[in-house]
């Protein structure tokens, strides 16, 4: 099924390469990289995840700045291969702790050993970290986490007033700590990716939450775990609002449209007290995936306006208001807005006293970009842009510009109000008390405001 598998760096260097069938001509990795690097299409700036060149199908994903690629000569389900690539990247990260070019090069023997077990003559066998432990004998060479770039607030794990940097989960699930001991700890992430579309007048047209509860366990002996969620959690549409506007404490009823669970989860008491029982496998896995399409309060309000300021000029006004608590801070905010194709240049005017904000006019793609390092809850930020055209504008500018697209990350905040009430681990002895780390992260999936 799969002819080749390879991993390329951002420069196109071969890091890992395995030819399973010998049916694809040599130089396929170079052909792939040139095609991706110089992709030229009127409708897309980047190469799609699946494309064909001279009868060879290339399927790829980009993870941590690396290209994970498979080639095939036959008609195979693209979804299957894309999922396989994501799982190979995940199991590699489980074993190496850190997934980057340096860790792959230093552990290439271990990576090839993993590949030999994951794929046999082009056919996938298993991508379970738990199963692979029985067949993998090489020990990973650990990369010093201190050499990694500093992580922002979104990479902080918190438990009350305790904080542990995100590098705490850059450990291998198979390697032991210095001194032969293994630190007993477990990490739980509630990650929500929200999609919201605002009309030109500011009303919410569509809204959706795609959430997942991710778990990564470093517990020896795989003890049983009890994970308790909101007691008033409901599943199935009822026509009511997901967000309780009367409550700002994070409580209230949470209504999910649908959800699914990992195979290790036992649901015997879930309908009674909303508690999940499981014995976590090694590696990172999704305990539960859920979806919400009912009304909820979006974290940001986005207002966008464009109007003519002369025969060949226009002014743009962008305003962002953070509708969450002042003790929460969003970071890495990027606001983009396409402008008319005949825009020559743009000048920007930020609000007085603006700190940590940058602006840019992307001439190639004809869009303006506004970057904000952080936004504190309850604050409001404004950007004014003056556009100069190469010709007089004809017709309605709102049809030739926009929509506004926004990307952000909000640590320790979740829109749905889904919460972990407690995380209980079966005790082996009275002195057994492993570390438990829980964090909430909200990210933008598709956050759009129409003009």
N, C-alpha and C positions, 0 to 999 in steps of 0.2 A: 504494500500500500504506500508506505513512505519510501522514497528513494534516497533522500539525504536529510541530515539534520546538521545545522551549524549555528554557531553564535558569533556575531561580528561586533566589534567595538564601534563607537561613533565615527572613527576614522576609516572603518572598513577592514580593519585587521582581523585575521582569523584567530579566534581564541579556542574554539572547539569545532571539530569537523568530523563527521562520520558518514561514510557512503555505504549504504546497506545493500544496494542492488547493482550498482555499476552501470545503470542505464541512462543516467543524465550526463551529458557531455561535461568535460572538465571546464573549469572556469565559471561555474554557475554562481558561486558566491560573489565573484567580481561583477558578473552580469546583474545580479540582484542589487548590489550596492550602487552601481552606476544608475540603475533604473530608479531606485528610491531617491538618490541624491539629486538627480536631475529630472525628477518627475515634472512633466509639463502638461497640465490639463486646465482647461478654462474654468472648470467647476470645482476643482480641488487643488489645494496648495500642497498637500502631502499625498504620498502614494497610499492607495487603499490596502487593507490587510491581505487581500487576495488579488493576484493578477497573473496573467499568462504571458510568457515570452517564448516564442519559437516552439510552442507545444509543451513547454514545461510550466507547471503550475507552481507559483511561489506563494506560500502562506506564512505570514510573520506577525509577531507581536513585539512591541518595544517595552522592555521592563528594565528599570533602573539605568536607562541610557544604553542598553544593549539590545541588539536585534537577535531574537530567537526565531529561526527560520527552518521550515521544512519544504522540500520539493517533492513533487510527485508527477508521474506521467499519466495517471489514470484519473477518472472522475470520482473524487472522494468528497464526502461532506465537509465543506469548509468549517462549519461550526465544530465538528468533531476535532479537527486538527488545531483550531484556535484554542479550544479548551485544553487539548493535550499540551500545547506549548505553555499555556498559563500554569498548568500543573507541574510541568518539568521545571519551570522557573521557581515555583513555590517549594518543591521538594529539594531543589538545589539550595535554596535559601535556608531551608530547615537544617540541612547538613553543614553548610558553610557558615551559617550565622549571619553573614553579610554578603549580599549579592552585588558585586561590582567587578570590574575588569581585573583588579589586583587579586581579589580572592579566587577568581576562576583560574587565573594563570598559576597561582601558587598551589592550587588543589586540582590541577588538571588530571592527575591519576585517579583521584576520587571521583571526579566528574565523569570520566570515561567509564569507570566501574558502575556508576549509577545508570549511565546511558545503556550499558550492556544488559542491565536488568529491566529497565523501563521499556526498551524497544528491542525486539528480536526479529531480524530479517525484515524490518520495516513495519512490523505489527506491534502495536502497544500491548504491554503485558500488565503492568501495575504502576500506579503512581502514588501508592500509599506509603508514607514514611514509616508507618508501623510495620508493614510487611517487609519493606526493603531492609530493615535493620537486621534481619536474619541472613541476608546475603551480602551485605557490604562490610568489608573488614578493614579498609583503610581509615585511619584517623584524620580528621581535618586539621589543616594548619591554620590556626586562628589569626585573623587580622586584628591589629590593635584598634579598638573602637575610637581611641583618642585621636587617631589620624584622620577620622572622618570629619566632614564639614560640620560645624555646630548646627544643632537642630533647634527649630523654633518652638514656640509654646504648643503647637499642635502635636509635637512629639513628646509630650510630657505625660507620664502616667501618674495618677494622683489617687490617694486614699486618705480622705480627711485632709489634714495639713501636711501629710507626707508627700514627698515628690520623688520620683525616680525618673531619670532621663530615658528617652526612647531607646538609647543604646543598650538598655537592659535586655531588650529582646533581640539584640544582634548576636546572641549566643547560638551555638550549634545545639541541636537537641540530642546529639550523641556524644559530644565532647564533655570531659569532666573539667571541673574548676582546678586551679593550681592547688596542689596538695592532695589531689585525688578525691576531693569532696565535690558534691553537687549541691548547689544552692536550691532549696526547695521553694518554688514560687510558681504562680500561675497568673496569666494576664488575660483580661477580658476587655474587648473593645466593642462598644455599641456605636456603629458607624452608620450615619444616615446621609444619603445623597438625595437632595431635594430638587425637584423640577417645578418651576413656577413661570407662568406667562402673564404679564400685565398688559392691559389694554392701554391705548394712548391717553385715556383719562384716568389711569391708575387703578382700575378695577382688576381683580384677579379673574382671568379667563380659565386657566387650568392650573392644577396643583397636584403634586404627587410626591410621595416619599418612598424611596427604595432603601430599606434598612437591613442590616445584618449584625448578628452578634458573633464576633470572631473570638476564638479562644486559642491560646498557645500555652501548653503545659510543660513545666520542667519538674513535675512531681515524680519521684521514683515510686515504682510499684503500681502505678496507675490506680490510685484510690478512687472510690466513688465520690461524685460531686453532686451537690444539690444547688441549683441555681434558681432563685425565686424572683419572679417578675411582679408587676403591679397586680394586686389582688382583684381590682376591678377591670382587668383586661378583657376585652370582648373581641370576638372574631366573627366577621360577617357584617355587611352593610346594614345600618339601621336608619339611615337618613338624617342622623343628627350630626352635629359638628364634632370633629375630633378634638378641637381645642376648646378648653373651658375658659372663656373670657373672664369668668368671675374669680379664677384662681391664678395667682402668679407664683405660687410656691413650687410648681413643678408637679403637683399631684393632679387628681382628676381622672376621669375615665379615659382610657386609651382604646380606640376601636381600630382593629386591623381588618383590611379587606380580605387578605388571605396570608398564609404563612406556610413554611415547610421546615423540617428539622433534619439534622444529621442522623445518619443511621445508628449512631451510638446512643441517641437520646431515647429514654423511656418516658412515655407519657401517661403512666398509670394514674398519677395524681394531678396531672396538669389541669383537667377540667374542674377539679375540686379546689385547689389552692394555688394554681398557676405556678407550680414548681416543676422544674425539669431535673430528672435524674440521669446521670451519664457517667461513664468511665471514659475519660478523654484519651484518645489515641495520641501518639507522639506527633509533633509537628503542629502547624497552624491549620485550623479548620473552622468552618462556619457552623456554629451550633444551631442557628436559626436565621432564616431569611423571611422578611415580611414586607408587605406593601400597603400603603395607605393612599387612597385617592379622594378622601373626603376633605372637607374644609379644615385648614389649619392656619395659624398665624405665621406668615413668612418673616424671617429674621430681618430682611431689608426691604425698604420701599425705594423704588427707583423711579425717578422722574426725568424724562428726556424731552427736549424741545429743540427744533431747528426752524429758523425763519430767515427770510431774505434781509440783507442789510445793504443792498445796492444791486446794480446790474450784474455784477460778477462776484458777489460776496454773500456770505451767510454767517450767521452766528448760531452756535450750539450751546445749550445749557444742560448740564448733567447734574443731578442732585441725588445724593444717597442719604437715607436716614436709617439708623440702626435701631430696630424695634425690639431690643432685648435689654436685659438688666445691665446696669453700669459696672457690675463686678465681672462681666464677661467681655473678652476682647477677641475680635476676629482678626485674622492675619492673612498675609499674601493675597490681597484683594486685587483683582485685575478687571478693569472695565474696558470693553472694546465696543466701538461703534463704526460700522462701515459708512463711508461718506460718498457723495456722487463721484463717478468715475473720472470726471473732468476737473477734480480738485487738484490744484497745483501745490499748495502749501497750507499750513495751518499754524497759527500762533495761539498760545494758551495763557490763561490767566487763572491762577489758583487763589483761593481765599487767603486773607491776611493771616500770617502766622502758621501757615501750613508746614508741617514737618513730616518727613518720610514719604513724600509724594513725588512722583515723577510722571511726565507726560511725553508722548512721542507720536509722530505722524508716520505711519507705515506707508511709504509711497508706493511700494510694489503691490500691496494688497488694498490700497486706498481705504485705510481705516485709521481712526485715532485711538490711542491707548492711554489709559490712566491707571497707574499703579499706586496703591496705598499700602504701606508697610503694615499698618494696623488700624482698626476702627474700634473705639470703645463704645459699649452699649449706651444708647440714648443720644449719641452725637449725630451731627449732620454735616455733610461735606458737599462742596459745590465746585464745579469746574466750568469755566467758560472758554469756548474755542472759537476763533475767528477763521473762517475758511476763505481762501481765494481761489476762484475758478479760472480756467483757461478760456472759458466762453460764458456767454450769458445763460443762466439757467432757464429752461423752458418747462413749464408745467409745475406740478406739485413736488417740492423738495422732499416731503415725507415719503414719497413713493420711490425716491432714488437713494435715500439714506436709511440707515438702521437695518434691523432692530439693534437695540443695545443688549450686549451679552455680558454677564458678570460671573466671575469665578472667585471663590473664597473658601476659607477653612475657619471654622469656629470650634476651638477646643473646649471641652467640658460644657457642652451645650447640645441638647437634642430637641428637635422641633416637636416630635410626637409625644414627648413626656414619658416614653417608655423607660422604666428604671429597673435596676437590679436591686431588689430589697436586701438580699443577703447572698453570700457565696460560702457554702458550707462544705468542708472537706472531711471525709471520714478519717478519724484519728487512729493512728497506729499505736500511739502511746500517749500518756499524759503530757509529755514534753514536746510532742509533735505539734508545731504551729507554723505552717508554711506561710510565706508572704503572699498576699492577695492584692492584685493591682487592677483597678477598674477605671476606664476612661470613657468619655462620651465625645464624639466628634461629629460635627455637621459639615457637609461639603456641598458645593453647588454641582449639580449634574447638568441642568439646563435652566439657567436663570435669565429670562429674557423680558425686556420691556419694549413694546412697540411704540413707534412715533405717531 
